[in-house]
Every structure is written in C-alpha cells, then in structure tokens.
Amino acid sequence: MSEVKDFNDYKDEHTPHIVQEVVCLSCLKRWIAVRPQGTLLKDLVCPKCEKSGYTIATGQEIDEVDE
C-alpha cells in the first residue's frame, strides 16, 4: 500500500494544489480529491476500497469560489 501523506506537512497556504473530481476504476467510487501539485493520481488511495493505483481524473477541475 502507498504511504499516507500528512497534509499538515503542507501547511504553507501558498503551496500549489489541485482540487478535482476523481474516480477509482477498481470500485467506481467518485470523490473530490485535494492534493498538492505534483502528487501522482496513482498515489491516491481510494476512500472506499483502500486501493491505490486505480484513480483517474474525470477531467472536472473544481475552481475556487469567490466569496
């Protein structure tokens, strides 16, 4: 299993990150992933089946909302 990364290590609010919808090809779970830029999709662990290496992006990026 992949190493779980602690996001407290990325506390700098200026660290570039990606927010996008992803899907696990193993169990078909969809979720919104927030990951530091440079983190590979294959390193994400599915919250349902807990497998890594099966995640793909749906192409739906989530933009920041202006308040």
C-alpha positions in Angstrom: 0.0 0.0 0.0 1.2 3.6 -0.7 2.5 5.8 2.0 -0.2 8.0 3.5 0.9 11.6 3.5 0.0 14.0 6.3 -1.3 17.3 4.9 -0.1 19.1 8.0 3.3 18.9 6.2 1.9 21.2 3.6 0.6 24.0 5.9 2.0 26.8 3.7 -1.1 28.3 2.2 0.8 29.2 -0.9 1.6 25.6 -1.7 0.0 24.9 -5.2 -2.7 22.3 -5.0 -5.2 20.6 -7.3 -8.9 20.1 -6.5 -10.7 17.8 -8.9 -13.2 15.0 -9.2 -11.6 11.6 -9.5 -12.9 8.0 -9.8 -11.5 4.7 -8.7 -11.5 2.2 -11.5 -11.5 -0.7 -9.1 -14.7 0.1 -7.2 -16.1 3.1 -9.2 -16.1 5.4 -6.2 -16.2 9.1 -7.2 -14.9 11.8 -4.8 -13.3 15.3 -4.8 -9.6 15.0 -4.3 -7.4 17.8 -2.9 -3.7 17.0 -3.4 -0.5 19.0 -3.6 0.6 19.7 -7.2 3.0 17.0 -8.2 1.2 14.2 -6.3 0.5 11.5 -8.8 -3.0 10.1 -9.2 -1.6 6.6 -8.8 -0.5 7.5 -5.3 -4.1 8.4 -4.2 -5.8 5.8 -2.0 -9.5 5.2 -2.6 -11.6 6.0 0.5 -13.9 3.1 -0.3 -11.8 0.1 -1.4 -8.5 1.5 0.0 -6.6 0.5 -3.1 -4.0 2.8 -4.8 -3.1 2.8 -8.4 -6.7 2.8 -9.8 -7.5 6.5 -9.6 -8.1 8.6 -12.7 -9.3 12.2 -13.1 -12.7 12.8 -14.6 -11.5 16.0 -16.2 -13.7 18.1 -13.9 -11.5 20.6 -12.2 -13.0 22.5 -9.3 -12.3 26.2 -9.4 -12.0 28.4 -6.3 -15.3 30.1 -5.3 -15.1 33.9 -4.9 -16.9 35.0 -1.8 
